[in-house]
């Protein structure tokens, strides 16, 4: 009996172990994935991640229309832009095996969770959906198992 391919298999396993011990190349791709996800959330007024955001009050809608920005959660554009990598208020801290990503825009939390008493309804911008989880898993698996970036 002759066994072949042991060296090739061992080499492949060592390569998988090396990539698993330092997944930073795939971690470096994830901010773009998250930014695209949030951008789609803004473009669909939340419909792409859950149910659509609550409608604006008629008075506020009229005020926004006068200012030239009829879109929900976009008055100056700073909140939406804060999710872009490198933008002011963007949080993007990476290590070899960890990523902390989001925004520290002062009003982001209030819009994400809403206000007590419901005067300002929650309009979540960053929602970890099953689709987002699958995309992240797919990218991580492709990198670690197959070495694809």
N, C-alpha and C positions, 0 to 999 in steps of 0.2 A: 504494500500500500504506500502510496506517495501522496503527501500533503503539500499543496502548493498555495502560494498567495499569502502565506503567514507574514512575511516581511512587509508586503504591500498593505495588508490589513493593519498591522502594527503601526506602520508609518501614518496611515490615515487616522487611526485612533489618537496618535500623538498630536497630529495636526488639529483634530477636533478638541482635544484637551487644551492645547495652546490657545485656540480661539475662545474657548469657554472661560479660560482664566483671565483673558483680557478682551472683553467684548466692546472696548471703546470705539472701534471703527463703526459698529452698528449703532451704538449709543449716539455717536455724532450725527447720524442720519435722522434720528427721531425728532429733534426740534422742527425740522421741515415737515415731517408727517403731522405733528401736532398743530403746527401753524396752518397747514392746509385744511385740517379738520375744523379748526376754529373759524377760518375764513369761510368755509362752506356753511357753518352754523350762522354766521352773520348774513351771508347771502340768502339763506332760506328763512331768516327770522326764527331760527330755532327748530324749524320743522325737520331738519336733517338729523337731529339728535334726540328728539322727543316730540312733544306736541309743540305747535307754534307758540311763540312768545305772545303774551297778552297784548292786545291792541293798545295803542296810545289813546289817551283821552282826547276828545275832539279839540279841546283848547290847546293841549300841548302839540298835537299834530299840526294845528294851524300855525303855532309859533315856529315849529321846526320847518314847515314849508316856507315861511317868510325868510328864514335864515338860509334857505337853499339846501337843507339836508332833511329830506323826508324819511330817511331810513331809521328804523328803531335802533336804539343804542349808538347812534352815530350823530353827534352834534358837531364836534370839532374834528372827529376822526382819531383822537389820541387813544381812546380806549381800544378800538379795533386795531389800530396800528401797534399797540403795546404787546400784542401777541406775536409780532414779527421778530424773528431772530435779530438781535442787535439793536432793536428799537428802544427808545426811552421807556422805562418801567418794565421792560421784558426781564423775566427771571429765566436764566439759562445757566445752571451750575452743573458741571459734569465732572465725573471722576472716571476711573477705569471701569467701574461697574455700576455706576449710579447716575441718574439724571433727575434734576429738579427743574421743572419748567412751568412757566405760567406768566402771570403779570402781577405787578404790585401797584398798578394804577389805583389811585386813592378811591375811586368810586366802583371799582370792579367787583369787590366783595358784595357791596350793597345790591348791585344789579344781579349778581350770580345767585344770591340766596333770598333777595327781597328784604323788605323792612318788617319789623315787628308790627303786628296789627294789619298787615297787608296793604298799607297805603301805597307802597311801591311793590308791585308783584315781582316775583323771581323771574328773571330772564336768563337762564343759565347759558353761558357762552362756552365754557369748557366742560364737556360731559364725556366721560369715558364710556363709550357705547360698546356693545358687543363687536361691532364692525371695527372700531378702532383697536380693541384688544386683539382681534384676529390679525389685523394689519401689522401690529407690533410683533406679535408672536411669529408671523410669517417671516418678517425681516430678520428677527433674531435667529430663528431656526435656519434660515437660508445661509446666514453668515456662519453660525457655529458649525452646523452639520456639513454644509457644502462649500463654505468659504466664499460665497457670493456676497457682494456688497451692494 
